[in-house]
Amino acid sequence: MQVHGMTMASGMEVFYSWLMGFAWAALFFVLMLLPKSGGKQNGMVWLPLCLLGCECVFAVLAGVFSLIHIPVGAASIGTGSLVVSAGLILYMRKPRGDCGDGSISILSGRPDTKLYIQSYYWRKGDVLLAGALAAFAVSFFLYRFCGEYAIAYATNDPADRLSAAMHIVTEGTAIYTWPNMYFGHTSNALFIETLRPVFPGHLFFRAFEIKDVFNLWLGGLLFHSALRRFSDLRSARVAFFALTFIYVLAFPLSNALFGFS
């Protein structure tokens, strides 16, 4: 839709964008609340894993929908994700007294059942690291991408990934060659559709750039999450903080600069 020479998102595109955003948030919170084993868990260890888990669910839904010829997009994946979230909530409802370690109980709609959810603890150092990584990612985005109108990558590799993502957006199928690795392309496509009201028309590539910067932040958190499972000593936490930033400045930053998948 054109308004005064500017491309605007249609009403349905705005609705699907909100649907996908809500479904993403709902699935993330349900995965966080899903009971794990071993008592209270470190929240900053599970936060990036649950974010990655959302993308895994999206990829599975996209693969299944493609095989049975249901169009893949914000509408179908958003609806499917809400169904998955509802199913997980039903799974979390257990009879009274049947509570495993690490869960806390809250009342559900039935007097004979409770909803058991995971309890977490949050280390200040871990939260500080997440904030520092977010500040670095935002600073990188403002420096690298906001000063130019065109895509600002150092290689042509992002063009192939963006083309694959847009193929999913326009054709509605994740499996368009056999075999093809569609996990990252599906995630990029859904991110583009979610941000379509903000970046409509030819500006869709901005959502693609933001997704790469998001991956930069998430990659650092996932690496730190893996390290934190080895030790909780103060000296180890300091070392893990430094190692995480060394890792981010190497592999994830190279991905964001050169656009490698």
C-alpha positions in Angstrom: 0.0 0.0 0.0 1.4 3.4 -1.0 0.8 6.5 1.0 2.4 9.8 -0.2 5.0 7.8 -2.1 5.8 5.6 1.0 5.1 1.9 1.2 2.9 1.0 4.2 2.0 -2.3 5.6 -1.6 -3.5 5.1 -4.0 -4.1 7.9 -3.6 -7.9 7.7 0.2 -7.6 7.6 0.0 -5.6 10.8 -2.3 -8.2 12.4 -0.1 -11.1 11.4 2.9 -9.1 12.8 1.3 -8.7 16.2 0.1 -12.3 16.1 3.7 -13.6 15.5 5.2 -11.2 18.1 2.7 -12.3 20.7 3.2 -16.0 19.8 6.9 -15.6 20.0 6.7 -14.0 23.5 4.1 -16.5 24.7 6.2 -19.5 23.6 9.3 -18.0 25.2 7.6 -17.5 28.6 6.0 -20.9 28.5 9.4 -22.5 27.8 10.9 -20.6 30.6 8.2 -21.6 33.0 8.3 -25.3 31.9 9.7 -27.3 34.9 13.3 -28.5 34.5 15.2 -30.9 36.8 17.6 -30.3 39.6 16.1 -27.6 41.9 16.3 -23.9 41.2 17.9 -23.0 37.9 20.1 -20.2 36.8 17.8 -17.9 34.8 20.6 -16.5 32.6 21.6 -20.0 31.6 18.1 -21.0 30.5 17.1 -17.6 28.9 19.1 -18.0 25.7 18.3 -21.7 25.5 14.6 -20.9 25.6 15.0 -18.2 22.9 16.8 -20.8 20.8 14.0 -23.3 21.6 11.5 -20.9 20.1 13.3 -20.9 16.8 13.5 -24.7 17.0 9.7 -24.9 17.4 9.3 -22.5 14.4 11.6 -24.6 12.3 9.7 -27.8 13.1 6.4 -26.2 12.4 7.7 -24.8 9.1 9.0 -28.2 8.0 5.7 -30.0 8.8 3.5 -27.2 7.3 5.7 -27.3 4.1 5.3 -31.1 3.8 1.5 -30.9 4.1 1.2 -27.8 1.9 0.1 -25.3 4.5 1.6 -21.9 3.7 4.5 -21.0 6.0 4.3 -17.5 7.4 3.5 -15.4 10.4 -0.1 -16.4 10.4 0.4 -20.2 10.3 3.6 -20.3 12.5 2.1 -17.8 15.0 -1.1 -19.9 15.3 0.9 -23.1 15.5 3.2 -21.7 18.2 0.2 -20.7 20.3 -1.2 -24.2 20.1 2.2 -25.6 21.2 2.3 -23.1 24.1 -1.2 -24.1 25.2 -0.2 -27.8 25.0 2.8 -27.2 27.2 0.6 -25.4 29.7 -1.7 -28.4 29.9 1.4 -30.6 30.4 2.4 -28.4 33.3 -0.9 -29.1 35.1 -0.4 -31.9 37.6 -2.4 -33.4 40.5 -1.9 -31.9 43.9 1.2 -33.1 45.6 2.9 -34.3 42.4 5.6 -31.6 42.2 9.1 -32.3 41.1 12.3 -30.6 42.4 12.8 -27.1 41.1 9.1 -26.3 40.5 6.8 -24.1 42.4 3.0 -24.6 42.4 0.3 -22.1 41.7 -3.4 -22.7 41.7 -5.0 -23.6 38.4 -8.6 -23.6 37.3 -9.5 -27.0 38.9 -9.3 -27.5 42.7 -7.7 -30.9 42.3 -4.8 -29.8 40.2 -2.0 -27.2 40.2 0.2 -25.5 37.6 3.8 -26.3 38.3 6.4 -23.8 37.0 10.1 -23.5 37.1 11.8 -21.3 39.7 15.0 -19.5 39.0 17.8 -17.5 40.6 19.5 -14.6 38.9 23.2 -13.7 39.4 24.0 -10.0 39.1 27.1 -10.8 37.2 25.2 -12.8 34.6 22.6 -10.1 34.2 25.4 -7.5 33.8 27.0 -9.6 31.1 23.7 -9.9 29.2 23.4 -6.1 29.4 27.0 -5.5 28.3 26.5 -7.8 25.3 23.2 -6.0 24.4 25.0 -2.6 24.6 27.8 -4.0 22.4 25.3 -5.4 19.9 23.3 -2.1 19.7 26.5 -0.1 19.4 27.7 -2.3 16.6 24.3 -2.0 14.8 24.4 1.8 15.1 28.0 2.0 13.8 27.7 -0.6 11.1 24.2 -0.4 9.6 22.6 2.9 10.5 25.1 5.1 8.6 24.2 3.7 5.2 21.0 3.1 3.3 22.3 -0.1 1.6 23.1 -3.4 3.2 26.5 -2.9 4.9 28.1 -6.4 4.8 31.7 -7.1 3.8 30.8 -10.0 1.5 28.0 -11.1 -0.8 27.0 -14.1 1.3 24.1 -12.3 3.1 22.5 -11.9 -0.3 21.9 -15.6 -0.6 20.6 -15.8 2.9 18.3 -12.9 2.4 17.1 -14.3 -0.9 16.3 -17.6 0.8 14.4 -15.9 3.6 12.4 -13.8 1.1 11.6 -17.0 -0.8 9.8 -18.3 2.3 8.0 -15.0 2.8 6.8 -14.9 -0.8 6.3 -18.6 -1.6 5.1 -19.8 1.8 7.3 -22.9 1.9 10.5 -23.7 3.8 11.4 -26.8 1.8 11.8 -25.5 -1.7 14.9 -27.7 -2.6 15.7 -31.1 -1.3 17.6 -31.3 0.9 18.0 -27.7 2.2 18.9 -26.3 5.6 16.0 -24.0 6.3 16.4 -23.4 10.1 18.1 -20.0 9.8 16.2 -19.0 6.7 12.8 -19.7 8.4 13.9 -17.6 11.5 15.0 -14.7 9.3 11.7 -14.9 7.3 9.6 -14.8 10.4 11.6 -11.9 11.8 11.1 -10.0 8.6 7.4 -10.6 8.7 7.1 -9.7 12.3 8.9 -6.3 11.7 7.1 -5.7 8.4 5.0 -2.8 9.8 8.2 -1.1 10.9 10.2 -1.9 7.8 7.6 -2.2 5.0 8.3 -2.6 1.3 12.0 -2.3 0.2 13.1 -1.6 3.8 12.7 -5.3 4.7 16.4 -5.8 4.7 16.7 -3.7 7.9 14.8 -6.5 9.7 17.4 -8.9 8.3 20.2 -6.8 9.7 18.6 -6.5 13.1 18.2 -10.3 13.2 21.9 -10.7 12.6 22.7 -8.4 15.4 20.2 -10.3 17.6 22.1 -13.4 16.7 25.3 -11.7 17.8 23.8 -11.1 21.2 22.2 -14.5 21.5 25.4 -16.3 20.4 27.3 -14.7 23.3 24.6 -15.7 25.8 24.6 -19.3 24.5 28.4 -19.5 24.8 28.2 -18.1 28.3 25.4 -20.4 29.2 27.5 -23.4 28.2 30.4 -22.2 30.3 28.3 -21.5 33.4 27.3 -25.1 33.7 30.9 -26.0 34.6 31.3 -23.9 37.7 29.6 -21.3 39.9 32.8 -20.1 41.7 33.4 -16.3 41.6 36.8 -16.7 40.0 35.3 -18.9 37.3 32.5 -16.4 36.6 35.1 -13.6 36.0 37.0 -15.9 33.6 33.8 -16.9 31.8 32.9 -13.2 31.4 36.2 -12.5 29.7 36.0 -15.7 27.6 32.5 -14.8 26.4 33.6 -11.4 25.1 36.7 -13.0 23.4 34.3 -15.5 21.7 31.9 -12.7 20.7 34.7 -10.7 19.1 35.7 -13.7 17.1 33.0 -15.9 15.7 29.7 -14.0 16.2 31.2 -10.7 15.3 32.6 -12.2 12.1 29.2 -13.5 11.2 27.7 -10.0 11.7 30.4 -8.3 9.7 30.7 -10.8 6.8 27.1 -12.2 6.9 28.1 -15.8 7.1 25.4 -18.2 8.0 
